[in-house]
Amino acid sequence: MSDSELQMQVGHFFATPVAATLLEDSEARNADLKQRIFAERDREDSIAASNLGGWHSGRPMEQWGGPRVEEILSAACQMADRLTLDRSGQSVRINWSTRAWANINEKGHGNEFHYHPGVYWSGTYYVDDGGRATDESCGGEFEIMDPRGPGVAMYAPSLVFDEGGHNTGGTNVRFTPRAGLLILFPAWLYHQVRPYLGPTQRISIAFNLSVDDSRQP
């Protein structure tokens, strides 16, 4: 049988959605957020979480971040709505419960690989990329790990499955921070922040979305 005669169906299963968008009006939004984040840092010491150095806010940012944080979380919920279906493939109406916090990384600071248990979606918004958007030597990239681990690349690391995607099986993928960029990903996906090496600060807002059962229609 020749290749032209071979008939087959191919399904791509176990995909991992990672979505990104640039929010409008980011310059004004980020100026306001910077002021609020620095003020909160002056009031509260950093807590210890996945951060390797840097400052990680403790109080929920919904309590002190102002309306600009609400804009970011509203956009994230819209993204989550478009990416979340029921088991029959139908759109569902979900009331998302949010929890946000701020991070400031200076030279040498980063976040170790981790995941966010007990929630459905997680995400990051960049208030200040610390120069990384135009200078790759600044570091501070957001990095995700193939949830299947190294198994898909252990036998023949130069080969990949034809998954109709980015040919990233068994590897890590990095995303370049950019002021105004909003990224959404499954909360169980292992991720980290590469060390920031620039001369200023890398400032981000991280958040979780969970299903608020008490508010379901």
Steps between C-alpha positions, in 0.01 A plus 500: 500500500643839401494802726237660279268204558538493879198647674508594868338727753711694748378639830700737719424426864610640837573847365598773747350842421712807573342829393644851476374846412626859512262720694424849373581812701789320668717810544248682719396180677856400580593846630214479751583142595868577553414775746268270695741205496795705628279649771392152610861383503583789734218389732547124496801268498523227240354159568682180399335295226662386174705820485878479511570845636294799399177623656174301503195678639301335775161668508267423209555767238125537459509682838756765403563492124212722394282485188792426267540158658130440444557573129770235479299238686191574291703442182642178646150375581391573145793295370416218739136503388607451139734214591276308741231256382292224652572135414264513203700784348244770577574845636414546867428802714742509791536744786872516559644575842830689477812539713781728383839605634795711384866412444807720469821335383831681494836373374548129571142438616266241350243233584562127522288244312161464668128462438190643666289233674131539572415733209413457131684773305803709588656793325744789492476863395814706439508848649868552410711252301821651638635557150468138385264583214785675317811349660515122542802527733260625770359149545192451716314283248187308597564128442263203487583128511348225283253336744586160351852540631813392313355165389403618152860607431709237681539237226558722197532863613547621141154369402153629588144384446300677232264666746394785277660744741838646584714183512579553868452146637716429803640852518442828681353804326586858589287811456645850478353747752354817352320780681127453452525130415248268670565124503249233611586133558369195689585527869654151505759589235852515642648845443782719620654844451857508374738724700461866415836651405405854399584831670152596627199292613284233342149560637212259449158413635417131541153365558286190539148430377287244677136396458285672759232237554307729735434740213405258225165576335 
